[in-house]
Amino acid sequence: MTDAALAAAPPADPGEEFYTLLCVRADGVASVVDLVATRELGIVRHRAEALLAEHRSAERVEVWRDGALLEQLERV
């Protein structure tokens, strides 16, 4: 991101939590990483479901926050 883009970006909401979503293949490799900033865990779950739909190679999506695994959504 350029310096101009960084300067134009709105400041982060201090109440937001940052979640890391990992699309994990059957061999254990995280082939896609997505970051979500929100206060709503439901938004994170919705994004995780969308990632499973978008990335057919993913067996599951892991949801992480602050270095802790919160949950895993498995492909059914």
C-alpha positions as CSV (number, residue, x, y, z in Angstrom):
1,M,0.0,0.0,0.0
2,T,1.3,3.4,-0.9
3,D,1.9,6.2,1.7
4,A,-1.0,8.2,0.1
5,A,-3.3,5.2,0.5
6,L,-2.3,4.7,4.1
7,A,-2.9,8.4,4.8
8,A,-6.4,8.2,3.2
9,A,-7.4,5.0,5.0
10,P,-9.8,5.6,7.9
11,P,-8.5,4.8,11.3
12,A,-9.4,1.5,12.8
13,D,-12.3,1.4,15.2
14,P,-10.9,0.8,18.6
15,G,-13.7,-1.6,19.4
16,E,-13.0,-3.9,16.4
17,E,-11.5,-7.3,16.8
18,F,-9.2,-8.6,14.2
19,Y,-9.7,-12.2,13.1
20,T,-7.5,-14.3,10.9
21,L,-9.2,-16.9,8.7
22,L,-7.1,-19.8,7.3
23,C,-8.3,-22.0,4.4
24,V,-6.6,-25.3,5.2
25,R,-6.3,-28.1,2.6
26,A,-6.4,-31.8,3.4
27,D,-2.5,-31.9,3.5
28,G,-2.5,-29.2,6.3
29,V,-1.3,-26.3,4.2
30,A,-3.1,-23.0,4.6
31,S,-3.6,-22.0,1.0
32,V,-5.5,-18.8,1.7
33,V,-5.4,-16.3,4.5
34,D,-8.0,-13.6,5.1
35,L,-8.2,-10.9,7.7
36,V,-11.6,-9.6,9.0
37,A,-12.0,-6.6,11.3
38,T,-15.4,-6.6,13.1
39,R,-17.1,-6.7,16.4
40,E,-19.6,-9.4,15.2
41,L,-18.5,-13.0,15.3
42,G,-21.5,-13.8,13.0
43,I,-19.8,-11.7,10.3
44,V,-16.6,-13.8,10.7
45,R,-18.6,-17.0,10.4
46,H,-20.4,-15.8,7.3
47,R,-17.0,-14.9,5.7
48,A,-15.6,-18.3,6.7
49,E,-18.5,-20.0,5.0
50,A,-18.0,-17.9,1.9
51,L,-14.3,-18.8,1.8
52,L,-15.2,-22.5,1.9
53,A,-17.5,-21.9,-1.1
54,E,-14.9,-19.9,-3.0
55,H,-11.9,-22.2,-2.4
56,R,-12.9,-25.8,-3.3
57,S,-9.4,-27.1,-2.2
58,A,-10.0,-26.0,1.4
59,E,-11.1,-28.8,3.7
60,R,-11.8,-26.4,6.6
61,V,-11.5,-22.7,7.6
62,E,-9.8,-22.0,10.9
63,V,-10.8,-18.8,12.8
64,W,-8.0,-17.3,14.9
65,R,-7.8,-14.2,17.1
66,D,-4.9,-13.1,19.2
67,G,-3.0,-16.3,18.6
68,A,-5.8,-18.6,19.7
69,L,-7.9,-20.9,17.5
70,L,-11.5,-20.0,18.2
71,E,-13.3,-22.5,15.9
72,Q,-13.0,-24.5,12.7
73,L,-15.7,-24.7,10.0
74,E,-15.4,-28.0,8.2
75,R,-16.6,-28.7,4.6
76,V,-19.6,-31.0,4.7
